[in-house]
Amino acid sequence: MSFDLNNACIRSVYDWLITAHTIFLDKKTVRKKIAQWQLYFVIK
């Protein structure tokens, strides 16, 4: 189980790094992502 948890954690970190990289490449994408994150946190 812990191995699966570690894989999930690594994947989420990897996804975050890709998102951060995309943000630096495209500032318009950033605003969309931030809006999505705000909606996500408001819903949660």
Order of alpha helices (4+ residues) and beta strands (2+ residues): alpha-alpha
